[in-house]
Amino acid sequence: MSLARHGSGPNAVLRAFASQVHPVFMLPPLAASAFGAVLTREGVDGLAFVHLSVVFCALYTAHVKDGYVDFYVRAEDDDHPLTERGCRSALALSTLGFAVGTAVIGLAVDLVAVVLCLPGWLVGYLHAPQLDTHPVTATLGYPVGIGFALLGGHYVQVRSLSVTVVAFAAVFVVILAGIKVVDDATDYAYDRSIGKRTVAVVLGRTRARQVAYGLMLVGLAGVVGFALVGVFPPSSVGAVVAFGAVAWVARRAGDDDRLATMLLVRGSYLFLAVLVVAVWFRPLVGFR
């Protein structure tokens, strides 16, 4: 039985498996893991790369399971590159990769590190069809996974969690929850037709948009507040300015939720990049 629906042979199978790698949505969790590691402000060891592979496998699991449910269970998508057997095989491989990487981390670090890894796979596997039908879990699944990626990336380096790293994770979760609300609104009509209760379906697109930007504002205000009390370096406020500018442009996109999502996701890359510079180089530390 074939693993790929289009074409035959090893190349077709590889293309089908590779199609489940979605860089736009994979980059933030991977970057969060790396950011957690560099928060130590010391050289990172090989465990940082093991943790990155664990996060990647969890994300790959999420994408394969989501695609399988949307095409084979809900008949929501028009096409899918993998057969049902191909989906099961991809899930088995990604889960095996996750298990091996997590076991290595557990042996090299401790049980706490394993506990910080597990939510990523659980959220990814259960996202569809369990978690994505309720407004809270549909919104928070991806952001919470990123939060744990950051915490885990840090913990495997120093075997502890500081107030600073927990605060960064909390800020990421809140801001990304706002972006997820906007992203879910892009499928408003279809989600409403099948009874999928996202925030946009429950509150309506206008109120959902208000909630989304309200969450982003709270997250940005948190960065400023943590900078003022010395939890974050002062230069981290630069990330607020950078992301705030992108969010303002996205808000001006009006009803175009797809364009707003594209801008906000890329704005999150910029937000993280500025935070990395702020944490690693601390350009304004003398002004505190």
Buried (B, 14 or more C-beta within 10 A) or exposed (E): EBBBBBEEEEEBBEEBBEBBEBEEBBBBBBBBBBBBBBBBEEEBEEBBBBBBBBBBBBBBBBBBBBBBBBBBEBEBEEEBBBBBEBBBBBBEBBBEBBBBBBEBBBEEBEEBBBBBBBBBBBBBBBBBBEBBBBBEBBBBBBBBBBBBBBBBBBBBBBEEBEEBBBBBBBBBBBBBBBBBBBBBBBBBEEBBEEEBBBBBBBBBBEEBBEBBBEBBBBBBEBBEEBBEEEBBBBBBBBBBEBBBEBBEBBBEBEEEBBBBBBBBBBBBBBBBBBBBBBBEEBEBEEEE
